[in-house]
Amino acid sequence: MLRLIVVWLIHTAALLGVAYFMTSVEIQSFGTALLAAALLGLANAVVRPILVLLTLPVTVLTLGLFILVINGVIFLAIAHLVPGFQVTGLWAAILAAILYSIFSWLLAALVLR
C-alpha cells in the first residue's frame, strides 16, 4: 500500500514538473495534481490498452508513433475532466504526455531503487 502511495506522489510530482516547464499546461493546486495523476494512472491502465488494440492497424502503419497520439488524447481528456487542470491543445497534450512519461521514469528511478 505504501508503494502505491509513493508511486502516486511520484506521478503527481511529474505532473507538476510538466506544468512548471510548459506554459500550455496549467495546474491550479496540489490537490488538482493528485486527482489528475490518479485519473491518468487509471486511464492508462484501463482505457489505453483498449485504444491501442482498436487502433492497431494505424499504429503498425506509423511504426508505433500513433501511440504518442493516443497518450496525448488521454492526457487531453483528463484535462477536460479535472477542473483546474488545463491543456491548450492536442499538440501540447502530446508533448506534455511525453514529458510526463520522462519525468515519471526519472523520478521513479531515483526514488524506487
URSUL-V32554 format. One record per residue. N is the residue number from 1. RES is the residue in one letter. SS is DSSP state (H for helix, E for strand, - for the rest). Layout:
# URSUL-V32554
N_RES_SS, N_RES_SS
This chain:
# URSUL-V32554
1_M_-, 2_L_H, 3_R_H, 4_L_H, 5_I_H, 6_V_H, 7_V_H, 8_W_H, 9_L_H, 10_I_H, 11_H_H, 12_T_H, 13_A_H, 14_A_H, 15_L_H, 16_L_H, 17_G_H, 18_V_H, 19_A_H, 20_Y_H, 21_F_H, 22_M_-, 23_T_-, 24_S_-, 25_V_E, 26_E_E, 27_I_E, 28_Q_-, 29_S_-, 30_F_H, 31_G_H, 32_T_H, 33_A_H, 34_L_H, 35_L_H, 36_A_H, 37_A_H, 38_A_H, 39_L_H, 40_L_H, 41_G_H, 42_L_H, 43_A_H, 44_N_H, 45_A_H, 46_V_H, 47_V_H, 48_R_H, 49_P_H, 50_I_H, 51_L_H, 52_V_H, 53_L_H, 54_L_H, 55_T_-, 56_L_H, 57_P_H, 58_V_H, 59_T_H, 60_V_H, 61_L_H, 62_T_-, 63_L_-, 64_G_-, 65_L_-, 66_F_H, 67_I_H, 68_L_H, 69_V_H, 70_I_H, 71_N_H, 72_G_H, 73_V_H, 74_I_H, 75_F_H, 76_L_H, 77_A_H, 78_I_H, 79_A_H, 80_H_H, 81_L_H, 82_V_-, 83_P_-, 84_G_-, 85_F_E, 86_Q_E, 87_V_E, 88_T_-, 89_G_-, 90_L_H, 91_W_H, 92_A_H, 93_A_H, 94_I_H, 95_L_H, 96_A_H, 97_A_H, 98_I_H, 99_L_H, 100_Y_H, 101_S_H, 102_I_H, 103_F_H, 104_S_H, 105_W_H, 106_L_H, 107_L_H, 108_A_H, 109_A_H, 110_L_H, 111_V_H, 112_L_-, 113_R_-
